[in-house]
Amino acid sequence: MSKTVSLFSALLCTFIWGTTFIAQDTGMDDIGPFTFNAVRFFVGFLAIIPLAFWFEAKKIKSEIRIDKKTFFILSFLIGISLFLGSALQQVALLYTDVANAAFFTIFYVPMVPIIIFIFKRESIHWSVWPSVFLCVIGGYLLTNFQDATIRLGDTLVVLGALFWSTHIIFTGLMVKKYNLPLTVGATQTLIVSLFSFIIGSIYEEFIFENILNEINSILYAGILSGGLAFVLQIYAQRNITPAPAAIIFSLEGVFATIAAWFLLNQLLNINNLLGCFFILCGVLLSQLLPLVKKVA
């Protein structure tokens, strides 16, 4: 049952992330990327913190008293990874289109197992590699990248993908040691909001009226993506290791494409449908092939 709940949490999280891509793109008509992220993640923090106090206040001390230092280090690493990943992705949308951004973001799928293999020397089930290949090919077809032009902003997305991968890895380490998903979720959103506010106050103008103009995109990206989705990610990774989790999260591109078709009336061509199919196959292989040996 716990694995089923984790898989459902991962899928719901990925659905929210995919549909949020539209809000991220449209939410910068009147405000800058750091202003958007500062307000978005602060809204997410406000949404999570009451739940963290209600459900986890009593067990925080018992959970972290054994190793407070590790808890605070991992919390900071998770928060700073999320800040860098989301900031680079948000800024990149000013210099590249959604197709390029969506494709290069999927690069965190191969990055996760590679980083784990290099730094942790952990054995990875062989099914991860063909699954990664299918997800990258699927992302290529899904975003019509073959018709896109490489831009300097794409470098920002690739660099952001590196930090999305470290966020997944550090979250995997955190959930093994501490059962505080709401507290971790609130902490990381607060860190992202604070760093975004600091950078935004230097390079951008915080104009309240302009922020209100983007309130719908901010609330959706804040409460659902910045708040609920990242908590769901933490729940998901309690029973799913980082490499397969990254593969499941690559369904973000599928949900983004479906959302664009449903909300923006963007037509799906044969390449888009094949891309969805390849990513879905990659996700299924990553989850089903490891079970074959166990059953046998």
C-alpha positions as CSV (number, residue, x, y, z in Angstrom):
1,M,0.0,0.0,0.0
2,S,2.8,2.4,0.9
3,K,4.4,2.0,-2.6
4,T,1.0,2.6,-4.2
5,V,0.5,5.8,-2.2
6,S,4.0,7.0,-3.2
7,L,3.3,6.3,-6.9
8,F,0.0,8.1,-6.7
9,S,1.7,11.1,-5.0
10,A,4.4,11.1,-7.7
11,L,1.9,11.1,-10.5
12,L,-0.3,13.9,-8.9
13,C,2.9,15.9,-8.2
14,T,4.0,15.5,-11.8
15,F,0.5,16.5,-13.1
16,I,0.6,19.7,-11.1
17,W,4.2,20.5,-12.3
18,G,3.2,20.0,-15.9
19,T,0.1,22.2,-15.8
20,T,2.1,24.9,-13.9
21,F,4.4,25.4,-16.9
22,I,1.6,27.5,-18.4
23,A,1.3,29.6,-15.3
24,Q,5.0,30.1,-15.1
25,D,5.2,31.4,-18.7
26,T,2.1,33.7,-18.5
27,G,2.9,34.9,-15.0
28,M,5.7,37.2,-16.1
29,D,3.8,39.6,-18.3
30,D,4.1,42.4,-15.7
31,I,6.7,41.1,-13.2
32,G,10.2,39.7,-13.3
33,P,11.2,36.0,-12.8
34,F,12.6,36.5,-9.3
35,T,9.6,38.6,-8.2
36,F,7.3,35.8,-9.5
37,N,9.3,33.1,-7.6
38,A,9.5,35.2,-4.4
39,V,5.8,35.7,-4.2
40,R,4.9,32.2,-5.6
41,F,7.0,30.3,-3.1
42,F,6.0,32.6,-0.2
43,V,2.4,31.7,-1.0
44,G,3.4,28.1,-1.0
45,F,5.0,28.5,2.4
46,L,1.9,30.1,3.8
47,A,-0.2,27.2,2.5
48,I,2.1,24.5,4.1
49,I,3.2,26.0,7.4
50,P,-0.2,25.7,9.2
51,L,-0.3,22.0,8.2
52,A,3.3,21.5,9.4
53,F,2.4,23.0,12.8
54,W,-0.8,21.0,13.1
55,F,0.5,17.6,12.1
56,E,4.3,17.6,12.8
57,A,4.9,20.1,15.6
58,K,5.0,17.4,18.3
59,K,7.3,15.1,16.5
60,I,9.9,17.6,15.2
61,K,12.1,17.4,18.3
62,S,12.0,13.6,18.4
63,E,12.8,13.3,14.7
64,I,15.8,15.7,14.6
65,R,17.3,15.3,18.1
66,I,19.6,12.5,17.0
67,D,21.3,14.5,14.3
68,K,20.2,18.1,14.1
69,K,23.2,19.1,12.0
70,T,22.4,16.7,9.2
71,F,18.8,17.9,9.2
72,F,19.7,21.5,8.8
73,I,22.4,20.8,6.2
74,L,20.0,18.7,4.1
75,S,17.2,21.2,4.5
76,F,19.5,24.0,3.2
77,L,20.8,21.9,0.3
78,I,17.2,21.0,-0.7
79,G,16.1,24.6,-0.5
80,I,19.1,26.0,-2.4
81,S,18.8,23.3,-5.1
82,L,15.1,24.2,-5.5
83,F,15.9,27.9,-5.6
84,L,18.6,27.5,-8.3
85,G,16.6,25.1,-10.4
86,S,13.4,27.2,-10.3
87,A,15.3,30.5,-10.8
88,L,17.3,29.3,-13.8
89,Q,14.2,27.8,-15.4
90,Q,12.1,30.9,-14.8
91,V,14.8,33.3,-16.1
92,A,15.4,31.0,-19.1
93,L,11.7,31.4,-20.2
94,L,12.6,35.0,-21.0
95,Y,15.2,34.0,-23.5
96,T,13.9,30.7,-24.9
97,D,10.6,29.2,-25.7
98,V,8.6,26.7,-23.8
99,A,9.5,23.8,-26.2
100,N,13.2,24.3,-25.6
101,A,12.8,24.8,-21.8
102,A,10.6,21.7,-21.5
103,F,13.0,19.5,-23.5
104,F,16.2,20.6,-21.7
105,T,14.6,20.3,-18.3
106,I,14.1,16.6,-18.9
107,F,17.9,16.3,-18.8
108,Y,17.6,15.8,-15.0
109,V,16.3,12.3,-15.8
110,P,19.8,11.0,-17.0
111,M,21.6,13.3,-14.6
112,V,20.1,11.7,-11.4
113,P,21.4,8.2,-11.9
114,I,24.8,9.5,-13.3
115,I,25.3,11.7,-10.2
116,I,24.3,8.9,-7.8
117,F,26.7,6.4,-9.6
118,I,29.6,8.9,-9.6
119,F,29.3,10.2,-6.0
120,K,27.6,7.4,-4.1
121,R,28.8,4.4,-6.0
122,E,25.4,2.8,-5.6
123,S,24.3,0.0,-7.9
124,I,21.5,1.1,-10.2
125,H,19.0,-1.4,-11.7
126,W,19.7,-1.8,-15.4
127,S,16.2,-0.9,-16.3
128,V,16.9,2.7,-15.4
129,W,19.1,3.3,-18.5
130,P,16.7,2.2,-21.2
131,S,13.9,4.1,-19.3
132,V,16.1,7.2,-19.3
133,F,16.7,6.8,-23.1
134,L,13.0,6.5,-23.8
135,C,12.2,9.6,-21.7
136,V,14.8,11.8,-23.4
137,I,13.6,10.6,-26.9
138,G,10.0,11.2,-25.7
139,G,10.8,14.7,-24.5
140,Y,12.4,15.4,-27.9
141,L,9.3,14.4,-29.8
142,L,6.9,15.9,-27.3
143,T,8.2,19.5,-27.5
144,N,8.6,19.8,-31.3
145,F,12.2,20.5,-30.5
146,Q,13.3,19.5,-34.0
147,D,11.7,22.7,-35.2
148,A,13.2,24.9,-32.5
149,T,16.4,27.0,-32.5
150,I,19.1,26.6,-29.9
151,R,19.3,29.7,-27.8
152,L,21.7,31.0,-25.2
153,G,18.9,30.7,-22.7
154,D,18.9,26.9,-23.2
155,T,22.2,26.8,-21.3
156,L,20.3,28.1,-18.3
157,V,17.8,25.3,-18.6
158,V,20.4,22.6,-18.7
159,L,22.2,24.1,-15.7
160,G,18.8,24.3,-14.0
161,A,18.2,20.6,-14.7
162,L,21.4,19.9,-12.8
163,F,19.9,21.5,-9.7
164,W,16.6,19.8,-10.2
165,S,18.5,16.5,-10.1
166,T,20.4,17.4,-6.9
167,H,17.0,18.5,-5.4
168,I,15.6,15.0,-6.1
169,I,18.8,13.3,-4.7
170,F,18.9,15.4,-1.5
171,T,15.2,14.9,-1.0
172,G,15.8,11.1,-1.3
173,L,18.5,11.4,1.5
174,M,16.2,13.5,3.7
175,V,13.2,11.1,3.6
176,K,15.4,8.2,4.5
177,K,16.4,9.9,7.8
178,Y,13.4,12.0,8.8
179,N,9.6,11.6,8.5
180,L,8.8,15.4,8.3
181,P,7.5,16.0,4.8
182,L,5.4,19.1,5.7
183,T,8.2,20.7,7.7
184,V,10.7,20.1,4.9
185,G,8.2,21.4,2.3
186,A,7.7,24.6,4.3
187,T,11.4,25.1,4.9
188,Q,12.4,24.7,1.2
189,T,9.7,27.1,0.0
190,L,10.7,29.7,2.6
191,I,14.4,29.4,1.5
192,V,13.5,29.8,-2.2
193,S,11.2,32.8,-1.4
194,L,13.9,34.6,0.7
195,F,16.7,34.1,-1.9
196,S,14.4,35.1,-4.8
197,F,13.4,38.2,-2.8
198,I,17.0,39.2,-2.2
199,I,18.0,38.8,-5.9
200,G,14.7,40.4,-7.1
201,S,15.2,43.4,-4.8
202,I,18.6,44.1,-6.5
203,Y,17.7,43.5,-10.1
204,E,13.9,44.0,-10.3
205,E,11.1,46.3,-9.0
206,F,8.5,44.9,-6.6
207,I,5.4,46.8,-7.7
208,F,2.3,45.6,-5.8
209,E,-0.1,46.5,-8.6
210,N,1.8,44.4,-11.2
211,I,2.0,41.5,-8.8
212,L,-1.8,41.6,-8.4
213,N,-2.1,41.5,-12.2
214,E,-0.5,38.1,-12.1
215,I,-2.3,36.9,-9.0
216,N,-4.1,33.9,-10.7
217,S,-0.8,32.5,-12.1
218,I,0.9,33.2,-8.8
219,L,-1.8,31.4,-6.7
220,Y,-1.8,28.4,-8.9
221,A,2.0,28.1,-9.1
222,G,2.3,28.9,-5.4
223,I,-0.4,26.9,-3.6
224,L,-0.5,23.9,-5.9
225,S,3.0,23.7,-7.4
226,G,5.2,25.5,-4.9
227,G,3.2,24.1,-1.9
228,L,1.3,20.9,-2.5
229,A,3.3,19.4,-5.4
230,F,6.7,19.6,-3.6
231,V,5.2,18.0,-0.4
232,L,3.8,15.2,-2.6
233,Q,7.3,14.8,-4.1
234,I,8.6,14.2,-0.6
235,Y,5.9,11.7,0.2
236,A,6.6,10.0,-3.2
237,Q,10.3,9.6,-2.5
238,R,9.7,7.8,0.8
239,N,9.2,4.6,-1.2
240,I,10.7,5.4,-4.6
241,T,14.4,5.8,-5.0
242,P,15.7,8.9,-6.8
243,A,16.5,7.4,-10.2
244,P,13.1,5.9,-10.9
245,A,11.5,8.9,-9.3
246,A,13.2,11.2,-11.8
247,I,11.8,9.0,-14.6
248,I,8.2,9.3,-13.2
249,F,8.6,13.1,-12.9
250,S,9.5,13.3,-16.6
251,L,5.8,12.8,-17.2
252,E,5.7,16.5,-16.4
253,G,6.2,17.1,-20.2
254,V,3.3,14.8,-21.1
255,F,0.9,16.7,-18.7
256,A,2.2,20.1,-19.9
257,T,1.4,19.1,-23.5
258,I,-2.1,17.8,-22.6
259,A,-2.7,21.0,-20.6
260,A,-1.6,23.2,-23.6
261,W,-4.0,21.2,-25.8
262,F,-6.9,21.5,-23.4
263,L,-6.4,25.1,-22.2
264,L,-4.6,26.8,-25.1
265,N,-6.2,24.8,-27.9
266,Q,-2.7,23.7,-29.2
267,L,-3.1,20.8,-31.6
268,L,-1.2,17.5,-30.9
269,N,0.7,16.1,-33.9
270,I,1.9,12.6,-34.4
271,N,5.3,13.4,-32.8
272,N,3.6,14.7,-29.7
273,L,1.6,11.5,-29.3
274,L,4.7,9.4,-29.9
275,G,6.6,11.5,-27.3
276,C,3.9,10.8,-24.8
277,F,4.0,7.1,-25.6
278,F,7.8,6.8,-25.2
279,I,7.8,8.6,-21.9
280,L,4.9,6.5,-20.6
281,C,6.9,3.3,-21.7
282,G,10.0,4.6,-19.9
283,V,8.0,5.2,-16.7
284,L,6.4,1.8,-16.9
285,L,9.7,0.0,-17.6
286,S,11.4,1.7,-14.6
287,Q,8.7,0.4,-12.3
288,L,7.8,-3.0,-13.8
289,L,11.2,-4.5,-14.8
290,P,12.7,-4.5,-11.3
291,L,9.7,-6.6,-10.2
292,V,10.4,-9.3,-12.8
293,K,13.4,-10.7,-10.9
294,K,11.5,-10.6,-7.6
295,V,8.5,-12.6,-9.0
296,A,10.8,-15.0,-10.7
